[in-house]
C-alpha cells in the first residue's frame, strides 16, 4: 500500500493516534502467548477451552506400553488372515 493512503496519515497531529490517552497503546498489555492462563485470563480459558487446566487420571512412573499392548481381532474376519495352506 502506498504511504499516502495509510490510515496513519489522517492521524498525524493528533496526540494518541486513536488509541486513547488513558488506556494507552502498549506492546503486550496482557502478556505474551498464554501468559495469565491461571490468573487474569482464566475466565476466558474456562469459557472457550474447558478442561485445559487441571489433571486427569493416575500417574504411572515407569510406564511400559509394551506390557499392556493387546490388539483386537474381529472373529468374523479371522478367515481373511489365514492362508490357503
trRosetta pair geometry for C-beta under 8 A, 3 or more apart (Angstrom, degrees):
i j d omega theta_ij theta_ji phi_ij phi_ji
1 5 5.7 -114 177 77 100 114
1 6 6.2 115 119 -73 124 81
2 5 5.0 76 68 9 87 106
2 6 7.8 -139 96 -27 47 81
3 6 5.8 -39 -159 1 42 117
3 9 7.2 116 153 -66 70 121
4 9 6.3 60 -153 -85 40 165
5 9 7.6 123 71 12 4 139
6 9 5.4 115 73 -16 77 96
7 10 5.9 -45 -169 27 55 109
7 11 7.0 44 141 -14 73 108
8 11 5.4 -62 -152 41 46 111
8 12 7.3 75 149 -50 68 79
8 17 6.8 -3 -135 -149 83 123
9 12 6.1 -24 -166 -15 38 113
11 14 5.1 -84 -167 47 67 116
11 17 4.4 74 154 -135 141 72
11 18 5.9 -81 -114 -15 135 104
14 17 6.2 133 89 -80 98 38
14 18 7.3 55 109 -39 137 67
15 21 6.9 18 104 -86 127 102
16 19 5.2 -126 158 57 99 73
16 20 5.7 -126 144 57 155 10
16 21 5.3 -125 -59 -69 143 61
16 24 7.7 -113 -142 -109 116 53
16 25 7.5 138 -179 -3 90 104
17 25 7.5 -53 72 8 107 146
19 23 7.1 -119 157 83 78 100
19 24 6.7 43 128 -159 114 24
19 25 3.6 -42 -172 -41 161 113
20 23 4.6 40 90 35 133 98
20 24 6.9 -97 90 -46 83 30
20 25 7.8 126 45 -39 75 79
21 24 7.3 3 177 -68 26 73
26 29 4.9 105 69 -69 114 91
28 31 6.0 32 145 -152 110 7
28 32 5.1 -19 -162 -65 158 73
30 35 6.9 157 135 81 70 104
30 36 6.2 -93 174 25 86 151
30 40 7.0 -143 -148 99 90 124
30 41 6.8 85 178 -66 123 112
31 35 2.8 -102 136 89 136 142
31 36 5.2 150 32 -15 141 108
32 35 5.8 74 54 -12 46 125
34 37 5.0 0 169 -45 94 121
34 41 7.7 -144 -167 77 56 152
35 41 7.5 109 97 0 50 134
36 39 4.7 -85 -148 64 68 96
36 40 4.4 -41 -165 50 128 84
36 41 4.2 100 111 0 100 100
36 42 7.7 -111 153 -32 74 68
37 41 5.4 -42 -97 78 37 112
37 42 6.6 87 164 -86 41 62
37 45 5.3 67 -152 -52 84 163
37 52 7.4 -102 -173 120 129 129
37 53 6.9 171 144 -73 110 115
38 42 6.1 32 -159 -81 21 110
38 53 6.8 129 -93 -121 83 141
39 42 6.4 173 62 -29 9 106
41 44 5.5 -55 -173 45 74 108
41 45 5.7 72 131 -23 89 106
42 45 5.7 -62 -144 42 33 108
42 46 6.0 31 160 -20 70 108
42 53 7.9 -10 -135 -20 92 157
43 46 6.1 -57 -148 37 26 108
43 47 6.4 20 154 -17 61 111
44 47 5.6 -58 -145 38 33 110
44 48 6.0 -7 171 12 71 112
45 48 6.8 -70 -128 54 24 83
45 49 5.1 -42 -164 52 67 108
45 52 5.6 -93 176 55 107 142
45 53 6.9 75 129 -24 130 112
46 49 7.6 -48 -77 64 11 64
46 50 6.4 45 -169 -98 51 69
46 53 7.8 -43 -82 23 79 120
47 50 7.7 -29 -168 -56 6 85
49 52 4.1 32 132 -38 113 131
51 54 7.2 -84 -151 49 46 115
60 63 4.1 86 103 -76 121 97
64 67 4.9 63 99 -2 104 111
64 68 7.9 134 94 0 65 88
65 68 6.3 -73 -156 48 46 94
65 69 6.1 63 148 -52 77 100
66 69 5.6 -38 -143 4 36 121
73 77 7.8 -135 179 72 73 92
73 78 6.6 68 155 -92 115 88
73 81 7.7 -32 -151 -25 122 155
74 77 4.5 46 87 25 109 105
74 78 7.3 -146 97 -45 56 71
75 78 5.2 -14 -154 -27 45 121
77 80 5.1 -33 -179 23 79 120
77 81 7.4 82 132 -23 78 93
78 81 5.9 -55 -165 27 45 111
78 82 7.2 40 146 -21 70 104
79 82 5.7 -52 -153 29 44 113
